Amino acid sequence: MNDQFWAKSTGETIVHHTKQLLRAYDRLKDYYPEIPVNWNLLRLICQYHDLGKMNHLFQEKMRDGVNKKDGEIPHALLSIAFFPIKQLKEIYSKDDLRAATYAIALHHERDFSQIEMDQYKHEVALLAEPVESFLFNEIELDKPTIIKRPSVSYYRLLHKLASNDECFKEYVMLKGLLNRIDYAASGDYQIEYPANFLNKNMPKVRESWRKKHSDPTIDWNEMQKYVQAHQDENLVLIGQTGLGKTEAGLLWIGDNKGFFTLPLRTAINAIYDRIRKDITDKEEYKEQVGILHSDSLAVLLAEQEKNKEVELDKLESYLTETRGWSLPLTVTTLDQTFDFVYHYAGFEQKLATFAYSKVVIDEIQMYSPDLLAYLIKGLKEIQDFGGKFLVMTATLPPYLLDLFEKRGLKWKKNSPRFLDQKLSERHNVQILEEGISAEAVAELYQSGKLLVICNTVRKAKEIYKELSELIVGVDIHLIHSQFIRKDRQDKEKKIQKFAKSNKEGIWVATQVVEASLDIDFDLLITELSELNGLFQRMGRCYRKRPLLNREQPNVYVFDGGGQVTSGISSSEQAVVHYQIFELSKLALRNKGSGIYNELDKMNMIEQTYTTENMKQTAYYERVDTMLNWLSAIEDDGKSAAEVRKLFRNIQSRNIIPENVYDDNKNKINEYMEILSLSSKEIVSKKDKENPRIYRQKIKSKLENYMMSIPEWLFRNCLKENQVRCEQIGRYDQVFFVNGIYESDVGFQVLKGEKEDNFG
C-alpha cells in the first residue's frame, strides 16, 4: 500500500487533499454549527468527492502534465461509483442520497455531453485495480466492496436538478458547501473566520460619540435599539437620513456572518473604511471585514501604498479570502453577490452561504428596475434557504412593499418610521416652474457653499461652463461619472474636503453625489428628477443641522415648466422614466413651496409611489417582466461568464479616451506591455516574486486612466468607427474612444451620443 495517487499536478495526493478538506469542514462546523445542512452527509461527500481521480487516465494526465487524455471520463462521474448507496440507504432517505450523489457528480462544472456510455462503464470497471492499493483508512473510509454507477433514480447523466425537485434545497446546500470547502483546501486559505467582533466592538462607536460630544449619557437611538430587539427577524426600516443606519445595520448583524450591500462604490469604500478603522480589532481586520466590488483591488492597493508594512503576499491572501466569502463581514455590491438568482453553473456556493448569513440592503430606492428584480428574487431565495434580510431606506415607495409581498417575502410589519425630532425641519423649498439655467443659478447665489445638481452630464457641463463665465472670483467645480478614475477620485476627495472647510464656492454635479458622499452644503439648486432622487439630493444640504431661516429658501427646484428636465424620456436609457417624472412633478406642485419636514417627505413618497400609480409606468412593467424572466430561465444552466455579461446590464464599458492616451502614452504602453507578459516572464524580466499581485497592481495603475461609459454609448461609438481596440495578452482588451477629455470638464465623445440620458 502506498500514497501514490495524485490529486493535483503539483504532486499533492488524493489522501492529502481530502484531509485538507476535512480540516476545512471541521473549521466550518466549529464556527457555524447552525448551518442548515446534514453535517454527516456533507462530511461523507468531502471524503468521496475526488476518489475518481485514482483512475489510470487521470493519473497519467497528472504525471505527463497534459490537460486531457483520450477516453478520459471526468473524475467526479467516477467518484460517484464509489459512493456506497446500498449501505447508506439504511441511514439516509432517497432524497438525501440523491442530493449527495448529484453534489459529487457536479462538483466541477464540466461538459458531459460527449461521454459515451460504453467508455464510462469500461472506466468504472477498471477502478477495481487502483482500489487495491489506495489508502482508504487514511481518510477514514472502508475499502469499497462494490464499485458501480448509481442507478438513474440517484443520478442521471446530463440531468440537472431543477428548483422544483424535492431534493433541490439539500443539493444546493451540499454542493455549495462542498465547493467552498474544496476551493479553500485547494487554494490553501481559511474557509471561514469566526463572527465575533461586532457585538464586542460596537459599544466602542457609542463611546467615541460620548467623548466627541462630552456627554456620557449618549446611547443608541430608537432605531438602533429596535434592530437589536429584532435581530432574528427580517426587517424593512424607514429612517430619516443621518439617523445612523450604518450602525443600525451592523447592530442587527451582530455576531453572525453578514453582507452589507450598497449601490455605489464610493459609499462602500467609505463604510469599509469606517468599519476597518473604528470597529474591527485593528490588527485583526483582515480576518473580520472585507470589501468586494469591481474596483476593490484599487482601494486595497492604495491602502498598501500608504501602509508599506502590508506585504503583497498578505494582501493576496486577504483578497482571496474576501473573494471566497471567508470573512464574517463583507461590504459589497449587488452584482458581486446576487448574481446567483440566474442559477448559473456553480451558483450553489453563494446561495448555500446566504443560508446562514444576514444581508443588509441599504439605499434600495437607487436601484434600476433590473437590479430591483434581482434583489427581490434573491431575497426570496435567501429567505427560503434560512438567511435573513434587513432593508433600510430614508424613503420607501409602497409599491416596492407590495412587490415584496406579491413575491412571497416575509418581514416584521408595522415597524415605526424613525425620525430625528431635533432635525425634523431642515429644508425650505422654492419650486420654480421653468428649466434650469446658468443665469437663474447665478442670480440665486449670494454666498456660502452652493451645490447645483443636474440630471445629466451634458446639462451639468453646460451649466458649469456658463457659470464659470457669469460668476467671476468664485471657485466653481464640476463632478460627474464621465471622468477617468484618478480625476474622479481626486474630485471626490476635494468635494468632501470643501464641504468640511470654511471656504465658499460652487460645485456642479449629477446624481453621483445623491447617496454616496457625506457632504453638507448651505444651498441646493437642482433639476427635478423624481421625488426619491429629489429627497436624496436634499440630504446633501443642511444634512445634520436644523433650518435656521424659515423665511429664506435653502432648496430651489427647477421642475421644467411645461417641458421635461434633462434626462427624462420614455427610453430605457433615461435617467428617469417620463411617467415617474410627471407623477413627481404633480405631487410637488400640489404640495407647493414652503417648509418640507421629514414626515412630509415620507408621506409624499407614500402617496405618489403607490402600486396603483406605478402599475401604469414602464419602470414597473420592467421590474415585473424581469422577475418573470428570471423565474423562467433559472434552470437553463447558464455559464458564469454569460451571467456576468447579463448582470452588468447595469451595463457600462471601461474605456480610455484617445487624448488621455496621447498625453500619457509612455506610461499606458508600459503598463499594457507588462500585462501582456506571462507569469514566468514577470519573474525573470521584472524580478518580481509575486507575479499575480504585481500584475493586478499594474492593472490598477492602468485603470487610473480609464472611465466607464454606458454600453449604448459604446455601441454607438463603435458604429461610428470611434473605437480602437488593443489586445493585452490572450484574454484582455483595452478600448480607446475618440473624443475630447479635459480634467476639469470630463469626456465628450465626437460621435455617437444621440441621447441626453446619463448621469
DRENVEX-333005 format. One record per residue (C-alpha): x, y, z. Coordinates in steps of 0.02 Angstrom, whole numbers. Example, Ala and Ser with C-alpha at 12.3 -4.5 7.8 and 13.67 -1.06 7.14 Angstrom:
<pts>
px,py,pz
615,-225,390
684,-53,357
</pts>
This chain:
<pts>
px,py,pz
0,0,0
67,172,-38
3,350,-55
43,364,-240
-116,436,-313
-103,619,-362
-248,741,-349
-153,889,-423
-13,910,-547
92,982,-404
106,806,-336
-21,833,-195
-104,664,-165
-288,623,-155
-265,573,28
-179,736,74
-306,842,-21
-452,750,60
-376,777,233
-364,963,194
-549,961,151
-592,877,315
-493,1011,409
-590,1148,319
-752,1054,354
-711,1047,541
-675,1233,543
-839,1274,457
-937,1165,578
-847,1239,730
-884,1418,682
-1058,1396,609
-1139,1241,684
-1311,1316,646
-1292,1299,456
-1450,1209,393
-1359,1060,315
-1344,874,354
-1167,882,426
-1137,693,419
-1184,686,236
-1076,838,197
-927,753,279
-958,596,177
-959,688,11
-797,776,60
-720,603,84
-787,531,-80
-784,683,-197
-612,651,-276
-593,462,-265
-624,450,-453
-455,533,-479
-368,367,-442
-416,308,-619
-266,268,-731
-301,404,-862
-311,543,-732
-150,483,-650
-60,477,-819
-126,651,-860
-59,722,-695
113,646,-719
126,693,-903
68,871,-867
-65,870,-1003
-243,937,-1000
-339,785,-1060
-317,604,-1108
-416,517,-1245
-561,418,-1174
-546,501,-1003
-707,512,-902
-723,666,-787
-666,608,-615
-824,664,-525
-925,537,-625
-806,401,-569
-811,461,-388
-998,425,-377
-963,243,-423
-878,228,-251
-1023,307,-157
-1098,159,-58
-1281,200,-87
-1341,25,-40
-1266,35,136
-1313,218,158
-1496,183,118
-1513,114,294
-1468,284,368
-1523,414,241
-1679,446,138
-1682,428,-50
-1689,619,-69
-1536,639,44
-1436,517,-60
-1495,588,-225
-1441,762,-170
-1272,695,-113
-1240,597,-273
-1281,748,-383
-1170,857,-272
-1020,742,-301
-1055,714,-487
-1072,900,-523
-944,974,-404
-846,1033,-556
-939,1117,-698
-894,1002,-844
-974,965,-1011
-1037,786,-1003
-1122,789,-1174
-980,695,-1264
-972,550,-1142
-1001,378,-1218
-1090,256,-1104
-981,107,-1152
-823,204,-1112
-899,261,-946
-941,81,-896
-767,23,-951
-678,156,-845
-785,113,-692
-738,-71,-712
-551,-26,-720
-562,58,-548
-553,-115,-467
-364,-112,-492
-311,52,-406
-434,17,-263
-319,-124,-205
-178,-5,-162
-273,153,-111
-258,203,73
-443,216,116
-410,205,304
-308,367,294
-467,462,251
-574,362,374
-663,255,244
-682,68,223
-620,-10,63
-771,-21,-53
-844,-192,-87
-937,-139,-244
-891,-7,-373
-1037,32,-488
-1127,177,-567
-1277,235,-464
-1446,190,-538
-1542,327,-631
-1652,356,-479
-1497,428,-392
-1405,509,-537
-1450,531,-720
-1313,584,-841
-1341,755,-922
-1481,793,-799
-1477,940,-679
-1588,959,-527
-1715,1099,-550
-1784,1213,-415
-1947,1113,-407
-1855,949,-368
-1892,876,-197
-1709,872,-150
-1655,1036,-233
-1629,1131,-70
-1524,994,7
-1424,976,-154
-1386,1163,-158
-1327,1160,23
-1218,1004,-2
-1142,1055,-169
-1121,1238,-120
-1031,1198,42
-928,1058,-40
-870,1186,-171
-820,1312,-38
-730,1180,66
-642,1112,-89
-587,1285,-151
-522,1333,22
-425,1169,34
-354,1186,-143
-313,1370,-125
-243,1344,49
-346,1482,128
-465,1486,278
-643,1438,234
-714,1548,373
-661,1661,516
-767,1673,673
-902,1810,677
-858,1878,847
-811,2061,834
-969,2165,809
-1058,2132,975
-894,2161,1066
-839,2318,973
-998,2414,927
-1002,2493,1102
-835,2574,1053
-932,2676,925
-1054,2738,1057
-906,2776,1171
-823,2883,1037
-986,2984,1015
-991,3013,1204
-812,3076,1202
-837,3184,1049
-989,3272,1124
-928,3264,1305
-1092,3182,1352
-1085,3014,1445
-1273,2989,1428
-1273,2968,1237
-1350,2800,1193
-1410,2706,1040
-1563,2792,967
-1736,2715,949
-1700,2642,778
-1536,2563,834
-1620,2488,988
-1763,2423,880
-1648,2321,767
-1560,2247,918
-1728,2191,988
-1772,2110,821
-1605,2034,772
-1685,1868,724
-1813,1940,605
-1819,2005,427
-1845,2193,437
-1890,2338,323
-1834,2501,405
-1881,2678,360
-1768,2802,446
-1726,2983,416
-1557,3020,335
-1422,3048,465
-1500,2935,598
-1358,2810,595
-1424,2675,479
-1250,2602,454
-1234,2572,641
-1410,2500,643
-1364,2378,505
-1208,2320,599
-1302,2304,765
-1432,2196,677
-1298,2083,600
-1214,2060,771
-1106,1905,789
-1169,1823,630
-1100,1808,456
-1153,1968,367
-1157,2055,199
-1183,2243,191
-1236,2294,15
-1242,2468,-61
-1271,2529,-238
-1120,2643,-253
-935,2604,-240
-892,2768,-156
-1016,2730,-16
-945,2554,1
-767,2621,13
-820,2746,148
-913,2617,253
-774,2488,236
-650,2620,291
-754,2666,443
-779,2485,498
-595,2445,475
-534,2597,572
-668,2614,707
-745,2444,737
-626,2299,698
-487,2242,813
-356,2343,719
-226,2207,692
-359,2079,651
-459,2175,520
-405,2056,381
-498,1918,475
-652,2024,508
-707,2134,364
-683,2128,175
-727,2244,31
-792,2172,-132
-835,2271,-288
-766,2286,-463
-636,2413,-405
-596,2346,-231
-419,2295,-277
-377,2477,-312
-442,2526,-140
-332,2395,-56
-179,2437,-161
-197,2621,-118
-201,2573,65
-47,2464,39
46,2611,-41
11,2715,114
46,2575,235
204,2491,175
207,2354,307
60,2267,223
157,2140,121
92,2097,-52
79,1912,-6
-33,1955,141
-135,2067,28
-156,1924,-94
-220,1803,37
-337,1939,105
-405,1964,-71
-426,1777,-98
-518,1758,67
-629,1907,30
-673,1837,-141
-701,1665,-64
-825,1745,59
-720,1687,208
-737,1845,311
-875,1869,440
-924,2037,364
-915,2088,181
-960,2261,116
-1010,2240,-64
-1121,2274,-215
-1270,2177,-279
-1183,2123,-439
-1045,2037,-339
-1168,1938,-233
-1343,1922,-304
-1299,1851,-475
-1344,1679,-402
-1526,1718,-450
-1483,1658,-626
-1440,1485,-557
-1287,1485,-670
-1166,1338,-664
-1085,1350,-492
-1213,1467,-410
-1240,1348,-264
-1094,1408,-157
-1166,1584,-147
-1342,1529,-103
-1278,1400,23
-1177,1538,109
-1326,1657,114
-1424,1517,200
-1329,1557,361
-1299,1743,332
-1384,1908,368
-1395,2031,223
-1415,2219,240
-1484,2311,88
-1453,2498,101
-1519,2635,-15
-1641,2518,-103
-1727,2663,-192
-1572,2689,-300
-1582,2526,-397
-1632,2513,-580
-1783,2402,-623
-1668,2257,-672
-1570,2261,-510
-1731,2279,-411
-1793,2118,-491
-1630,2027,-449
-1643,2092,-272
-1822,2034,-244
-1791,1861,-317
-1627,1847,-221
-1706,1895,-55
-1845,1768,-81
-1719,1628,-110
-1613,1684,38
-1770,1682,146
-1819,1508,83
-1646,1440,125
-1643,1512,301
-1547,1676,282
-1610,1845,348
-1625,2019,271
-1638,2199,328
-1692,2330,201
-1651,2510,253
-1700,2672,169
-1749,2850,208
-1892,2844,83
-1982,2682,45
-2102,2678,-102
-2257,2574,-54
-2264,2486,-224
-2100,2405,-175
-2176,2329,-19
-2321,2267,-125
-2197,2185,-244
-2107,2106,-95
-2273,2037,-33
-2328,1977,-204
-2164,1879,-222
-2182,1796,-52
-2058,1896,53
-2098,1897,239
-2039,2030,361
-2092,2107,525
-2231,2226,477
-2280,2393,553
-2110,2443,615
-2115,2628,659
-2044,2763,545
-1893,2831,634
-1871,3020,640
-1748,3137,724
-1861,3264,810
-1717,3388,828
-1690,3383,640
-1869,3369,582
-1863,3533,485
-1709,3557,376
-1774,3618,208
-1868,3770,146
-1909,3729,-35
-1945,3850,-177
-2019,3770,-334
-1979,3859,-497
-2089,3810,-644
-1954,3825,-776
-1798,3737,-841
-1633,3764,-750
-1513,3892,-824
-1344,3963,-776
-1420,4139,-770
-1551,4085,-643
-1419,3996,-537
-1304,4150,-540
-1449,4259,-484
-1494,4145,-338
-1316,4126,-273
-1260,4257,-147
-1126,4173,-40
-1082,4013,55
-1074,3837,-14
-1188,3803,-163
-1222,3631,-237
-1303,3626,-409
-1368,3454,-463
-1418,3416,-642
-1493,3253,-708
-1368,3226,-848
-1183,3251,-878
-1220,3357,-1031
-1329,3479,-932
-1203,3485,-789
-1061,3529,-909
-1166,3663,-993
-1212,3745,-825
-1031,3732,-765
-959,3815,-920
-1087,3955,-923
-1075,3987,-735
-885,4000,-749
-912,4145,-871
-1053,4227,-773
-978,4225,-598
-802,4289,-577
-693,4269,-422
-786,4117,-355
-716,3939,-356
-825,3831,-468
-800,3642,-487
-884,3500,-582
-909,3317,-535
-999,3179,-631
-973,3000,-691
-877,3041,-850
-703,3068,-778
-556,2948,-783
-532,2860,-618
-389,2963,-547
-478,3127,-585
-642,3064,-516
-561,3005,-354
-472,3171,-341
-637,3263,-361
-725,3154,-231
-588,3196,-105
-597,3381,-150
-786,3398,-133
-782,3312,37
-639,3422,96
-728,3577,30
-891,3530,119
-798,3517,285
-699,3679,260
-748,3861,289
-724,3902,106
-859,3972,-7
-891,3912,-184
-997,3814,-305
-997,3630,-355
-1098,3574,-505
-1141,3387,-501
-1252,3246,-564
-1334,3109,-461
-1162,3038,-420
-1174,3142,-260
-1350,3086,-216
-1312,2949,-94
-1130,2909,-87
-1037,3059,-18
-1052,3128,157
-1063,3312,111
-1160,3460,179
-1193,3621,81
-1284,3784,127
-1389,3795,-29
-1453,3668,-156
-1513,3712,-331
-1574,3561,-427
-1671,3499,-576
-1818,3387,-533
-1781,3204,-571
-1913,3115,-467
-1964,3129,-284
-1849,2993,-217
-1699,3069,-303
-1750,3244,-252
-1761,3199,-68
-1592,3110,-80
-1520,3269,-156
-1596,3374,-18
-1498,3265,104
-1338,3347,38
-1396,3517,104
-1420,3552,290
-1376,3369,314
-1364,3369,503
-1423,3541,553
-1596,3615,581
-1667,3752,469
-1613,3922,535
-1707,4045,425
-1890,3998,399
-1913,4142,276
-1769,4105,160
-1769,3951,45
-1614,3838,53
-1676,3723,-88
-1729,3779,-262
-1808,3651,-377
-1825,3683,-564
-1965,3571,-625
-1951,3608,-812
-2111,3712,-825
-2215,3646,-969
-2068,3540,-1029
-1967,3399,-950
-1799,3425,-865
-1640,3345,-937
-1626,3155,-947
-1813,3123,-942
-1886,3015,-1080
-1980,2854,-1113
-1823,2764,-1172
-1741,2628,-1069
-1584,2734,-1054
-1673,2881,-974
-1607,2942,-807
-1789,2944,-750
-1938,2874,-843
-2057,3006,-908
-2211,2941,-815
-2123,2941,-646
-2059,3117,-678
-2237,3175,-715
-2306,3093,-558
-2169,3179,-456
-2198,3349,-536
-2383,3337,-497
-2352,3289,-314
-2226,3431,-296
-2341,3563,-368
-2486,3502,-260
-2380,3521,-104
-2309,3687,-165
-2163,3790,-99
-2128,3803,86
-2054,3704,228
-2039,3516,195
-2016,3419,356
-1961,3238,360
-2137,3171,385
-2198,3272,235
-2066,3189,127
-2111,3014,186
-2297,3048,159
-2268,3117,-16
-2173,2959,-63
-2312,2851,9
-2448,2943,-86
-2354,2955,-251
-2270,2786,-273
-2423,2678,-246
-2443,2517,-344
-2597,2597,-423
-2492,2742,-493
-2337,2641,-533
-2427,2500,-623
-2454,2616,-770
-2267,2651,-789
-2137,2569,-900
-2023,2559,-746
-2143,2446,-651
-2176,2342,-805
-1989,2315,-825
-1969,2253,-644
-2115,2134,-667
-2054,2069,-837
-1880,2044,-767
-1945,1945,-617
-2046,1832,-731
-1897,1809,-848
-1781,1764,-704
-1903,1630,-646
-1920,1563,-823
-1733,1545,-855
-1673,1491,-683
-1648,1310,-735
-1565,1345,-903
-1392,1314,-831
-1311,1472,-897
-1122,1487,-880
-1049,1606,-752
-972,1711,-892
-1140,1733,-980
-1218,1786,-816
-1083,1913,-782
-1124,1991,-951
-1310,1989,-916
-1288,2055,-741
-1188,2203,-800
-1342,2257,-893
-1307,2384,-764
-1203,2389,-919
-1056,2501,-942
-890,2484,-1030
-718,2537,-968
-626,2643,-1096
-477,2761,-1111
-511,2924,-1204
-389,2940,-1352
-319,3107,-1295
-287,3038,-1120
-186,2903,-1209
-93,3036,-1311
-47,3133,-1154
9,2978,-1057
71,2866,-1198
231,2804,-1118
153,2750,-954
0,2670,-1034
107,2575,-1160
223,2516,-1023
77,2452,-918
-1,2364,-1069
165,2284,-1111
187,2216,-933
9,2148,-934
49,2050,-1092
191,1956,-1006
168,1780,-936
198,1749,-751
367,1671,-790
419,1823,-892
367,1940,-749
477,1842,-629
627,1841,-747
613,2012,-831
540,2116,-690
617,2021,-546
450,2010,-456
419,1863,-341
230,1876,-340
180,1897,-523
-7,1884,-491
-16,2028,-370
111,2128,-471
1,2108,-625
-152,2165,-527
-55,2314,-463
-8,2365,-641
-187,2336,-700
-247,2451,-563
-123,2585,-621
-187,2567,-799
-366,2584,-736
-321,2755,-666
-332,2815,-847
-499,2729,-879
-677,2784,-858
-840,2694,-887
-965,2743,-1019
-1139,2669,-1041
-1148,2516,-1154
-1269,2601,-1275
-1147,2745,-1298
-1002,2624,-1325
-1101,2532,-1460
-1147,2695,-1546
-963,2746,-1547
-920,2576,-1619
-1044,2602,-1762
-966,2771,-1797
-789,2695,-1803
-736,2793,-1650
-665,2644,-1553
-491,2567,-1561
-457,2402,-1475
-287,2339,-1413
-262,2159,-1362
-169,2127,-1198
-104,1950,-1184
-226,1813,-1234
-382,1866,-1143
-388,2052,-1108
-426,2202,-1215
-416,2389,-1190
-535,2504,-1283
-488,2681,-1336
-627,2800,-1387
-609,2959,-1490
-665,3115,-1400
-613,3268,-1304
-560,3240,-1124
-523,3384,-1005
-480,3351,-824
-596,3489,-762
-744,3454,-879
-734,3267,-915
-761,3172,-1077
-857,3215,-1233
-868,3086,-1373
-854,3154,-1550
-994,3049,-1624
-1119,2926,-1556
-1202,3022,-1415
-1378,3032,-1482
-1473,3046,-1320
-1460,3159,-1171
-1478,3023,-1044
-1341,2980,-924
-1290,3047,-755
</pts>
